[in-house]
Amino acid sequence: MATAPIDSDAHRAPRAVRLPSTGALADRFDRPLRDLRISITDRCNFRCVYCMPRAVFGPDYAFLDREQLLTFDEIERIARIAVGHGVRKLRLTGGEPLLRRGVEDLVARLAAIRTPDGTRLEIAMTTNGSALAVKAQALKDAGLDRLTVSIDSLDDELFQRMNDVRFPVARVLDGIDAAHAAGIGPIKLNMVVKRGLNDGEIERMAERFRGTPFTLRFIEYMDVGTSNGWALDDVVPAAEIVERIGARFPLDPIPAAVPGETARRWRYRDGGGQIGVISSVTDTFCGTCNRARISTEGKLFTCLFATEGHDLRALLRGGASDPELAAAMASIWGARDDRYSEERASLTPELRATRQRIEMSYIGG
């Protein structure tokens, strides 16, 4: 089920701008703010069973109206304030971000931002890959550095069943190749693993992407939102994933490259590259989490598992100055004490079921 792209703002040529520092932030657990993930649309052309199941996100589902979305000017302004607070990486997400018309213009605007010392930011995107074959070169030309593509199976029947719109896996693979040919990199491939659905693909996926320029990452099935029917029995633990791959292709652990890295990494002993495993259920990393998220209509969330956000759009459209916006963001981050993944084990299934959480499709990964 295709969704019509959303119009962008009028094109405005970006220029590199060096920003003044408004002060690095730290939350109540002394975690800095370094990574800002910005959802630019709540729409997606897939209906993945673990993210936007058709039973919930059907033809009558009420997506946001265009005027509710942050404009590109508003996104750029939030990004500039965040960079003054210490953010060094911006990631565009969705929904499916490539459905937002003019996304290349937004990438170019964000790529023109500089840190207080004049350093260029890292601009990344997470996508389902459906439009990459036609968009890759334009994204690279606009300044996109990194790319993460979701791909949950190589078996076409299973892949189409999981995305529930009969989109073939070959077209996603073509998009990945197009992005690599355009010079975007590194490119990471994310596989959400759900027991009884696609866990039989673990070894096949590892074999397919060994020795390629791409890093395959396995993600434990998470209880993001309330629409995917999550149960602990559906989780394939990271340790099992590593053990299964290591039995065929011996692995050695790799230290984290940067603080706050979400994936634990392993290198193939024979030099065939590396894999990552994101284990937010069985081996949490809340203690080093340095990520904030902006929803499509401008709410700031300090955790992927948050129950509510902080409305920055009201400030933007209410005439707040940059110092006022910067102070609001500083106050929100300073009060942050989120560590849901660490607390999950202490919650009963009943408490987990009643806790309201934002949906992955709303806030992005």
N, C-alpha and C positions, 0 to 999 in steps of 0.2 A: 504494500500500500504506500505509494509515493506521497509525499507531502510537499506542497508548493513552497519554494524558498521565501524567506521573509526579506523585504526590502531593507537595504542599508541606508545610512545617511548619505547625503550628497558627498561625492568624492572630494577629499581635501588632501593635497600632497603633504606628506609628513616631512618634518625636518628634525634632525637630531637635537635634543634638548637635554642639557645637563641640569639636574635638579638639586636644590638645597636639601640638606639633611634636616628632618624634623625630629630625629631621635630614634635610635633603635629601640625595639620593644622587647619585653620579656613578660611572660604570664606568671601565674602564681607558683608554677613549678620551674620557673626560670628558663622556660623554653622560648627561643627567639621566633620572630616571624620572618621567614625567608622565602616561602613559596605561596603564591596566590593563584588559586584555580578559579577561573571565571566561566560560568555557564552562560552561553550566548543564545541558547534556544532550549525550550522544554520539549520540542518536537523531535521525533525520530522516525525514519522510514523502516526501521526494524521493530519487531514485537518480541524481543528475546524473552524467553520464559522466566529468566531469573531477574529481569530488570523491568520490562514493560509488558507483562503478560496481557494478551488480547482480552481476556475476561474482564480486566480492569480498564485497560486503555483501548477501548473499542471505538466504533464510529461516532458514538455520542459523547465521548470524553471531552470535557471542556478545557482545551489548552488556553494559554494566556493570549489575550488580544495584543496586537502590535504595540499599542500605546502603553501597555503595561511593561514592555521590555525596556531594559536600559538601552539608550542610544549608544552609538559608537563614541560620541563625545563624552557621555557619562562614564562609559567603561574606561576610556582613556584617562579621564580625570581621577577616577578611583585608583587606577594603576599608578599614576604619577604620585599620588599621596602615599600609597603603599610602598613604593620604591624609596621615598624619603624616610620611611620607617624601617627600612632594612630589607625589603623584598628584593630578591635577585633573580627569581624565576617566575615567569607567567605562563600558565597553561590554560588554553581554551578548551572547553568541554561542552557538553550538552546534557540531555538530548544528543542529537548528532550535529556538531558545529558546522559541518559543511552544508547544512540546509539553510544557514543564514546567508542571504544574498549579500555579496560584497565582503565576505569574510577576509579576502585578501587585503582589502583596504584597512581593516582593523588590525591585521597582522603587521602591516607596514607602519601604522601609527604606533603600535606598541614597541616594534623593533627600533623606532627612533628615540625612545626614552633612554636616558643615560642615568647611571647612579651618581651620587654626589661627587665621586672621584673621577667621573667620566667614563666608567666601564659600561660596556654594552650588556643588556640583559640577556638571559636565555629565554627564548620564546618556543613554547612547545604546544602540542595539540594531541588530544585523544579522539579517535574517530573509529567508526565501524568499517571504514575503508571503501564504502560503496561508491563514492564519488572521487576517489583518489586518482584513478587513471586519467581523469580529465582535469583535475585540480592541482596535481602535484607540482608542476613547473611554476604555476602562478604563485603557489604558496611559498616555494623556495625563493622566487624572485622578490617576494614581498618581505622576506626575512625570517621565515620559519626555520628554526634550527633542528628541533627534535620532534619525533612523531611516535605515538603509541597507537597501534592498531589492534582492535579486538578480533580474535579469531579462535573459536572454541572447538573446532573440529576440522579435519581434512576430509572426512567422509561427507560427500555432498548431500546425501539424503539426511544425515543427522544434522549437518550444518543448517540446511534449509528448515528442518523441523525446529531447531533451536531459535532461529531468527523469525520463524513463523510468517514469513512473507515470500517464501520460495526464492530467496536470493542465493545464487550459486556461489560456492566458495572460490571457484576459479576467478571470478571477477574481483574478489578481494585480493587474491594472490597477484593478479595483474596490477592492481593499485599499489600494492607493496613494492613490486618491481619498478613501477613508474616513479614512485617516491625516491627509491634508491638511485635510479638513473638520473633523477633531477638533482641529486646531491644532498638531499635531506638526510641527516644522520646525527647521532645514532637513531636507528629505528628499533623500537621494542614491540614485541608481539605478546598480547595478553590472552591467556586462556583461563577462563573461569571454570573450575572443575567441580562438578556436582556428581556425587556418587549415584550410580545407577543410571546416569544419563550419558555423560561423555567421559567418565574416568577410564574407560577402555582405550581412549585415544592418547593417553599420557605418553607412552613409549613411542608411538607412531609420530606424534608431534615432535618429540625430542629428536628422533632420527631424521625427520624431514628438515629441520632447521639447524642441525649440527653442520659446522663447516660453512655456514652462510654468514653474510654480514649482519644478520639480525639476531637479537637476543630474545629468546623465548622466556616468558615469565608465567608461572602457574599461580593462580589466585585461589585461595580457599574461598569456598562459597560463603558469602557473608549475609548477615541479617540486616541489610540496609533497607530501610523502609518497612512497610507492612504488607505489601501486595504480592510478594513472591513465595509465600508459604514456607519460609525458612524453617528448617529443623536441624538440630545438631547432628542427627544421623546422616544427613546429606553431605556433611563436610568430609572431604578427603584430607587428612592432616598433612601439613608440609613435610613432616618426617617420612611419611609413607611415600609421598611423591618422590622425594630425593632418593629414598631406598630403592624404589622401583627403577628409576632411571639409572642409578649407580650400579645396579646389578647387571645392566647391559653395557653401560658406558661409565667406567669408574670416574668419580668426581672428587675434587678437592675444594674445601671451602675457601672463599675469598673475603678478606676484610672489607668492611664498608668503605666506599670511596669518599663519601661526604657524610657529615652528621645529618641525621634525620632520614636516611635512605630507607625506603619502605620495603625493598626486597632484600632478602638474604640471598647471597650469590654463591654459585659453585662453578668451578672451571673444569672442563673435560680434561682428564689427565693426559690424553693423547694430543692435546692442542686443538681440539675441534670446536673451541669457543666456550661459551658459558651459558648457564641458565640462571633464572632468579625464581624465588618463591616468596609470595606475599602471604604472610601467615597471621592475619589480624585476628583469627579465632583462637589458634592453638599456641601461638608464640608472639605475643603482642609487642608493639613498639610505641606505645603511647608516650613513654618517657622521653623520646627524642622527636616527637611530632612537631614540625615547624610550619604546618600548612593551615591556611585559611581558605574559605570558599565564598564566592559571591554567586548568589542565585541569579536566574535569568532576569528577575524584576528587582534586583538590587538589594537583597538581604545578605548580610554578612553572617556566615556560619563558622564557628570555631572548631567544629568536629563533624566528620562525615555522619556520625550517629546522633547528631544534635536533635533536639525536639523543637527548637524554635531559632529564628534568626533575628538579626538587628537591622532595622530598615534604614539603609543608607539612601535609598531613592527619595524618601521623604525629605531628607536633608538637602540632597542635590536639587530637587525641584522646589524646595522651600526657600532657596536663596542663601544657603549656608556658604560662608567663605571657605577658602582652602584651609586656613588655620582651624576653623571650627570643625571641618570634616576630619582633619588630621587628629584633633583632640578627641573626637568621638571614636575613631578607630583605635586610638591609643587606650582609651578607657575600656573599650570592649575587650581588647587583647589582654590588657592588664588584669582584668577580672577572670580570665579564662582558667578553668580548672578541670577541663574535660579529660576523661580517661576511660571512656566507655568500654573499650576492648579489654582493659585490665579488670573492670568491674563486672563484665558479662558473666563470668563463672559464678559470681556470688548471687546472681539474679535467678530466681526460680523461673521455669518455663512460663508460668502464669504472669509473673511480673514482666518478663520480656515481651509477652504477647500483648499486654495492655499498654506498654510504653509506646507513645507515638514518636515515630522517627520520620525524617525526611526521606523521600524516594530518591534512588540513584539517578533516575531520569530527570529529576528536578535540579539536583545539585551537581551532578557529574562525579566522576571517579577521582 
